């Protein structure tokens, strides 16, 4: 209990509450309009997706390209439960997330012995199978998509979901389970010699990461009215992988920062629609040339981090 209410945790909690209150006031007063709210929700979804993928790829060392598939499962299943079966939407989103987690276990088990590129290809294949099934399933709209989903989520629920995802994954990584996942990333042979069940922890990472990817999909479905299989293509998984790499493999703070930065960059480049992807790619290349370890490396932001950064800046100015 003392650790839960430590000074650092209270500072972080106060910062989160302040951020929510400021944004809420700006929305209520009309300073931030619908356009801004859409981008705020997109940032929340991207944070959930990037942090959950970082658990699989950054902390456990499993190179996955199937995150868009898990997101699609959560989005479509929750939307069908809400629109066609009349379930209360929190139940729908929870069931969609749980189904994605089950699929995370099913994809995790047969790919335990795969590493690197081979695992990436296997998870990419899974994601494409999901997309093709959705394309050919008439009951969910097929290629035309599923529309008429009520907007049941706003800034408050989107922000709350992002905070819950970050807190749960952060606490998991600080537990003995998280340390075991990190040991699997560092050296599987050494971890196994220390008595760590590598298979269980790989499946744990896949299932938890998939659960929150499904959560991100459920939020997407219940805010943006409609779903199309093309939304959850190979490029969607690459987009989230870029966030993880840009923020720093093994840094939750880095994933959050990269999700915000890349979402804002995408918005700013919309006016240059003809060359937007070229500028986007060039910017990423420049960042990775000058900061290959990512924005945060493997570090986390906190009071101690800012004190060190302040001392370093002071020495530099002196």
C-alpha positions as CSV (number, residue, x, y, z in Angstrom):
1,X,0.0,0.0,0.0
2,X,2.9,2.4,0.8
3,X,4.3,1.7,-2.7
4,X,0.9,2.4,-4.3
5,X,0.8,5.8,-2.7
6,X,4.4,6.7,-3.1
7,X,5.4,10.3,-4.0
8,X,6.2,9.4,-7.6
9,X,2.8,7.7,-8.1
10,X,0.9,10.6,-6.6
11,X,2.7,13.1,-8.8
12,X,1.8,11.0,-11.9
13,X,-1.8,10.7,-10.7
14,X,-2.0,14.4,-10.2
15,X,-0.6,15.1,-13.7
16,X,-3.1,12.7,-15.3
17,X,-6.0,14.3,-13.4
18,X,-4.8,17.8,-14.4
19,X,-4.5,16.8,-18.0
20,X,-8.1,15.4,-18.1
21,X,-9.6,18.4,-16.3
22,X,-7.9,20.9,-18.6
23,X,-9.0,19.1,-21.8
24,X,-12.5,18.6,-20.4
25,X,-12.9,22.3,-19.6
26,X,-11.6,23.2,-23.1
27,X,-14.1,20.8,-24.7
28,X,-17.0,22.0,-22.7
29,X,-16.2,25.7,-23.4
30,X,-15.9,25.0,-27.1
31,X,-12.2,25.9,-27.4
32,X,-11.6,22.4,-28.6
33,X,-14.1,21.4,-31.3
34,X,-15.2,18.1,-32.8
35,X,-12.1,18.0,-35.0
36,X,-9.9,18.2,-31.9
37,X,-11.9,15.6,-30.0
38,X,-11.6,13.1,-33.0
39,X,-7.8,13.5,-32.8
40,X,-7.8,13.1,-29.0
41,X,-9.7,9.9,-29.3
42,X,-7.3,8.7,-32.0
43,X,-4.4,9.5,-29.7
44,X,-6.0,7.5,-26.9
45,X,-6.5,4.5,-29.3
46,X,-2.9,4.8,-30.6
47,X,-1.6,4.8,-27.0
48,X,-3.4,1.6,-26.2
49,X,-2.2,-0.1,-29.3
50,X,1.4,1.1,-29.0
51,X,1.8,0.2,-25.3
52,X,0.2,-3.2,-25.8
53,X,2.4,-4.0,-28.8
54,X,5.4,-2.8,-26.8
55,X,4.6,-5.5,-24.2
56,X,4.9,-8.2,-26.9
57,X,7.7,-6.8,-29.0
58,X,9.7,-4.4,-26.8
59,X,9.5,-6.1,-23.5
60,X,9.2,-9.8,-24.4
61,X,11.1,-9.6,-27.7
62,X,8.5,-11.3,-29.9
63,X,8.4,-9.6,-33.3
64,X,4.7,-9.4,-34.0
65,X,3.0,-7.9,-37.1
66,X,-0.5,-9.2,-36.2
67,X,-1.7,-6.4,-33.9
68,X,-4.1,-5.0,-36.5
69,X,-5.8,-8.5,-36.6
70,X,-6.4,-8.4,-32.9
71,X,-7.8,-4.9,-33.2
72,X,-10.1,-6.0,-36.0
73,X,-11.4,-8.9,-33.9
74,X,-12.2,-6.6,-30.9
75,X,-13.7,-3.9,-33.2
76,X,-16.0,-6.2,-35.2
77,X,-17.1,-8.5,-32.4
78,X,-18.0,-5.7,-30.0
79,X,-19.8,-3.8,-32.8
80,X,-21.9,-6.9,-33.8
81,X,-22.8,-7.5,-30.1
82,X,-23.9,-3.9,-29.8
83,X,-25.7,-3.4,-33.1
84,X,-27.1,-6.8,-34.0
85,X,-27.5,-8.5,-30.6
86,X,-28.4,-5.4,-28.4
87,X,-25.8,-5.9,-25.7
88,X,-24.8,-3.0,-23.4
89,X,-21.7,-1.6,-25.1
90,X,-19.2,-2.0,-22.1
91,X,-20.1,-5.8,-22.2
92,X,-19.6,-5.8,-25.9
93,X,-16.2,-4.2,-25.7
94,X,-15.1,-6.5,-22.9
95,X,-16.2,-9.6,-24.9
96,X,-14.4,-8.3,-28.0
97,X,-11.3,-7.8,-25.9
98,X,-11.5,-11.3,-24.4
99,X,-12.0,-12.9,-27.8
100,X,-8.9,-11.1,-29.0
101,X,-7.0,-12.4,-26.0
102,X,-8.1,-16.0,-26.7
103,X,-6.9,-15.6,-30.3
104,X,-3.7,-14.2,-28.8
105,X,-3.2,-17.5,-26.9
106,X,-4.1,-19.5,-30.0
107,X,-1.5,-17.6,-32.1
108,X,1.0,-17.7,-29.3
109,X,1.0,-21.4,-28.7
110,X,1.9,-22.7,-32.2
111,X,4.5,-20.0,-32.8
112,X,6.5,-20.5,-29.5
113,X,9.5,-21.9,-31.3
114,X,9.5,-19.1,-34.0
115,X,11.7,-16.0,-33.6
116,X,12.5,-12.8,-35.5
117,X,11.4,-12.7,-39.1
118,X,9.6,-16.1,-39.0
119,X,7.4,-15.0,-36.1
120,X,6.7,-11.7,-37.9
121,X,5.6,-13.6,-41.0
122,X,3.4,-16.0,-38.9
123,X,1.6,-13.2,-37.1
124,X,1.2,-11.2,-40.3
125,X,-0.4,-14.3,-41.9
126,X,-2.8,-14.4,-38.9
127,X,-3.7,-10.8,-39.4
128,X,-4.3,-11.2,-43.1
129,X,-6.5,-14.3,-42.5
130,X,-8.7,-12.2,-40.2
131,X,-9.0,-9.4,-42.8
132,X,-9.9,-11.8,-45.6
133,X,-12.5,-13.5,-43.4
134,X,-14.1,-10.1,-42.7
135,X,-14.0,-9.2,-46.4
136,X,-16.0,-12.4,-47.3
137,X,-18.5,-12.4,-44.4
138,X,-21.7,-10.8,-45.5
139,X,-23.2,-10.7,-42.0
140,X,-20.7,-8.0,-41.0
141,X,-20.9,-6.2,-44.3
142,X,-18.1,-7.9,-46.2
143,X,-16.0,-5.5,-48.3
144,X,-18.6,-2.7,-47.9
145,X,-18.1,-2.7,-44.2
146,X,-20.3,-2.6,-41.1
147,X,-22.0,0.8,-40.5
148,X,-24.7,2.3,-38.2
149,X,-22.7,1.7,-35.0
150,X,-23.8,4.2,-32.4
151,X,-21.2,6.6,-31.0
152,X,-21.2,5.5,-27.4
153,X,-17.7,6.6,-26.4
154,X,-16.4,10.1,-25.9
155,X,-13.3,11.8,-24.6
156,X,-13.8,10.7,-21.0
157,X,-14.2,7.0,-21.7
158,X,-11.4,7.0,-24.3
159,X,-9.0,8.7,-21.9
160,X,-10.0,6.4,-19.0
161,X,-9.4,3.3,-21.3
162,X,-5.9,4.6,-22.3
163,X,-5.0,5.2,-18.6
164,X,-6.3,1.7,-17.6
165,X,-4.2,0.1,-20.4
166,X,-1.1,1.9,-19.4
167,X,-1.5,1.3,-15.7
168,X,-2.3,-2.4,-16.1
169,X,0.7,-3.1,-18.4
170,X,3.0,-0.9,-16.3
171,X,2.1,-2.9,-13.2
172,X,2.4,-6.2,-15.0
173,X,5.9,-5.2,-16.1
174,X,6.9,-4.2,-12.6
175,X,5.8,-7.6,-11.2
176,X,7.6,-10.9,-11.3
177,X,5.7,-11.7,-14.5
178,X,7.1,-8.6,-16.2
179,X,10.6,-9.3,-15.1
180,X,10.3,-12.8,-16.4
181,X,9.1,-11.5,-19.8
182,X,12.1,-9.1,-20.0
183,X,14.4,-12.0,-19.2
184,X,12.9,-14.0,-22.1
185,X,13.8,-11.0,-24.3
186,X,17.3,-10.7,-23.1
187,X,18.3,-14.4,-23.2
188,X,15.9,-17.3,-23.6
189,X,18.5,-19.9,-22.7
190,X,19.6,-18.2,-19.5
191,X,15.9,-17.6,-18.6
192,X,15.1,-21.3,-19.0
193,X,18.1,-22.3,-17.0
194,X,16.8,-20.0,-14.2
195,X,13.6,-22.0,-14.1
196,X,11.4,-19.6,-16.1
197,X,8.8,-21.3,-18.2
198,X,9.4,-19.4,-21.5
199,X,6.3,-20.8,-23.2
200,X,4.0,-19.5,-20.5
201,X,5.4,-16.0,-20.5
202,X,5.4,-15.7,-24.3
203,X,1.7,-16.7,-24.3
204,X,1.0,-14.3,-21.4
205,X,2.5,-11.4,-23.4
206,X,0.5,-12.3,-26.5
207,X,-2.8,-12.7,-24.6
208,X,-2.5,-9.4,-22.6
209,X,-1.2,-7.5,-25.7
210,X,-4.1,-8.9,-27.8
211,X,-6.7,-8.1,-25.1
212,X,-5.7,-4.4,-25.1
213,X,-5.5,-4.4,-28.9
214,X,-9.1,-5.7,-28.9
215,X,-10.0,-2.9,-26.4
216,X,-8.5,-0.4,-28.8
217,X,-10.6,-1.9,-31.6
218,X,-13.8,-1.7,-29.5
219,X,-13.2,2.0,-28.8
220,X,-12.6,2.6,-32.5
221,X,-15.8,0.9,-33.5
222,X,-18.0,2.8,-31.0
223,X,-16.6,6.2,-31.8
224,X,-16.1,6.2,-35.6
225,X,-19.6,4.8,-36.5
226,X,-18.3,2.3,-39.1
227,X,-15.8,-0.4,-39.8
228,X,-14.1,-1.7,-43.0
229,X,-11.7,-4.6,-43.3
230,X,-9.2,-2.4,-45.2
231,X,-8.8,-0.3,-42.1
232,X,-7.0,-3.2,-40.4
233,X,-4.5,-3.9,-43.2
234,X,-0.8,-4.8,-43.0
235,X,0.0,-1.1,-42.9
236,X,-2.0,-0.6,-39.7
237,X,0.3,-3.1,-37.9
238,X,3.3,-1.4,-39.4
239,X,2.0,2.0,-38.1
240,X,1.9,0.7,-34.5
241,X,5.2,-1.0,-34.9
242,X,6.7,2.3,-36.0
243,X,5.3,3.9,-32.8
244,X,7.0,1.3,-30.6
245,X,10.3,1.6,-32.4
246,X,10.2,5.4,-32.5
247,X,9.3,5.7,-28.8
248,X,11.9,3.2,-27.7
249,X,11.7,-0.6,-27.5
250,X,11.0,-1.4,-23.8
251,X,9.7,2.1,-22.8
252,X,6.0,2.6,-22.0
253,X,6.6,6.4,-21.8
254,X,8.3,6.2,-25.3
255,X,5.2,4.5,-26.7
256,X,2.9,7.1,-25.3
257,X,5.1,9.9,-26.6
258,X,5.5,8.4,-30.1
259,X,1.7,7.8,-30.3
260,X,1.0,11.4,-29.6
261,X,3.8,12.7,-31.9
262,X,2.9,10.6,-34.9
263,X,-0.8,11.3,-34.5
264,X,-0.1,15.1,-34.5
265,X,2.3,14.7,-37.4
266,X,-0.3,12.9,-39.5
267,X,-2.8,15.6,-38.8
268,X,-0.4,18.4,-39.7
269,X,0.5,16.7,-43.0
270,X,-3.1,16.2,-44.1
271,X,-3.0,19.5,-45.9
272,X,-0.2,18.0,-48.1
273,X,-2.2,15.0,-49.1
274,X,-0.3,14.4,-52.3
275,X,3.1,14.1,-50.6
276,X,2.0,13.3,-47.1
277,X,3.3,9.8,-47.0
278,X,6.6,10.8,-48.5
279,X,7.1,13.6,-45.9
280,X,6.0,11.2,-43.2
281,X,8.5,8.5,-44.3
282,X,11.4,11.1,-44.6
283,X,10.7,12.4,-41.2
284,X,10.8,8.9,-39.7
285,X,14.1,8.2,-41.6
286,X,15.7,11.3,-40.1
287,X,14.5,10.5,-36.6
288,X,15.9,7.0,-36.8
289,X,19.3,8.2,-38.2
290,X,19.8,10.7,-35.5
291,X,18.0,8.8,-32.7
292,X,18.2,5.1,-33.5
293,X,17.3,4.0,-30.0
294,X,14.0,5.9,-30.2
295,X,12.9,9.0,-28.3
296,X,13.2,7.4,-24.9
297,X,15.4,4.4,-25.4
298,X,14.4,2.0,-22.6
299,X,13.9,4.7,-20.0
300,X,10.7,5.9,-18.4
301,X,9.7,9.4,-17.6
302,X,9.2,10.3,-13.9
303,X,10.4,12.9,-11.4
304,X,13.9,11.3,-11.2
305,X,14.2,11.3,-15.0
306,X,13.3,15.0,-15.2
307,X,15.8,15.8,-12.4
308,X,18.6,14.0,-14.3
309,X,17.6,15.8,-17.5
310,X,17.6,19.1,-15.7
311,X,21.0,18.5,-14.2
312,X,22.3,17.5,-17.6
313,X,20.9,20.6,-19.2
314,X,22.4,22.7,-16.4
315,X,25.8,21.2,-17.0
316,X,25.4,21.8,-20.8
317,X,24.5,25.5,-20.4
318,X,27.4,26.0,-18.0
